[in-house]
Amino acid sequence: MPYPNERAGFFAVGDLERRQIIEAFGDQLEQGSNLPRDPLPAFEPFLQDDKPRPVVVALDGSSIYHRIPARLPATEAGLVSVSIVQINVDQLANLPQLPESGAIDPVQLRDTEDGSTLQLALPGRNARSVDGKVSRDWFRSSVQEVLETGHFGGETLAETLHALLRGTNNLRTIKCPNILCKSKPATPGPGQMRSRCEGCNSDIFLSDALRAQEIFSDEEPCGDAHGRIRHALEILCLMNLLRGLAKTEKGQAALGNIAFVLDGPLAAFGTIAVLQSGILRELRRIEKLLWPNHLLVMSAVKTGSFVQYFAELDEAPEPNSRIPLGTAFLPDDAYIRENIVPGATNQPWGKITYFGRPLIVKTHDGQRLFLNLVQPEADPPLTNASAPVVLNEAIAIAEHLGIGRNEFLPLRRAHAKAAIPLRIGKAIIESLARAK
């Protein structure tokens, strides 16, 4: 970072040239293939008249992390919001478009929706509670409390987490949060969400299995820990809703008519990867309950290696010109490893983190959408399985609800309900600086 009013000079550039560092690096760099790739991968045409499912349930989350002013040492807090929006697709299709822009009147659009939002405030670094909890323990207990009280489908989010971790080492080996304690793990038993360490008597929460507290520190901002909890909550809210509906015959019938859409990859990264195996198991269990209907869960991804790769693949000789309209492509593991995400190991792409597989759709009106799609009827790795049974239904959702510049309407609406405006969110956190 430069000092105020300091401009970068050419001393470092001169040293790079004199030492021939770039030349030496270039000699060692393996040369890749030039774009565009030829021939294109096997994009398959799809029908334009396939009808989407009548209901879409979209889920998205948002978080803001900011400093509380006039506090020393530096004290911070965050806001997390997760929204679930139900959209009536049939009603949406019948809405008139505005004559100039072709968009749908926002007032009429809201009439097709019904939503619910889960929100919480979380302490950041150096934010101690009035009852004596240090920031890290306050963060842990706040997460545990929202899991024990929050729900979208009958059982609590904590019960959903317990179900996903059941029967795995991830549930049996929750670590004591006291970094000085050397005792063996003491996991909350069946039906229990809290316990105590036998060695130091520290509280142990079921939510500690997510291990977000391990990247929480008073020495630097804790936005990453907050983001990890937001991501976990998005996944838990989805699974909470699915499990709740799957408990009754009426709910199972509803699942066969709903397309569930999330924002971002269908994956659990970092420490919350402990959820992945349980998610795959639950999706398979619910899929069997729905037979002969099927579970449709998909997501839209806006950034990352896959999005960049297929954007570049579609850019020459003219922007958005190479991938044919009305086509879709399911890249397998070999294609992904060779062209998109080269692997340092021989294990399949996404083996320990993803619970969905990539799908690229170029709609008939030119929207290029990168999606993830669950495939509970197949054994992992999903990228080596045959086409999902709900592939055509997922493509129909993309075909009907892709809008704007490669955007997905359900997630636009879910994000609109979940998102906390940055300026307002910061002002809310700054308002915590009350004079005493």
Buried (B, 14 or more C-beta within 10 A) or exposed (E): EEEEEEEEEEEEEEEEEEEEEEEEEEEEEEEEEEEBBEEBBEBBEBEEEEEBBBBBBBBBBBBBBBBBEEEEEBBBBBBBBBBBBBBBBEBBEEEEEEEEEEEBEEEBBEEBBEBEBBBBBBBBBBBBEEEEBEBBBBBBBBBBBBBBEBBBBBBBBBBBBBBBBEEBEBBEEBBBBBEEBEBEBBBBEEEEBBBEBEBEEBBBBBBBBBBBBBBBBBEEBBBBBBBBBBBBBBBBBBBBBBBBBBEEEEBBEBBBEBBBBBBBBBBBBBBBBBBBBBBBBBBBBBBEBBEEBBBBBBBBBEEEEBBEBBBEBBBEEEEBEBBEBBBBBBBBBEBBBEBBEEEEEEEBBBBBBBBBBBBBBBBBEBBBBBBBBBBBBBEBBBBBBEBBBBBEBBBBBBBBBBBEEBBBBBBBBBBBBBBBEEEEBBEBBBEBEEEE
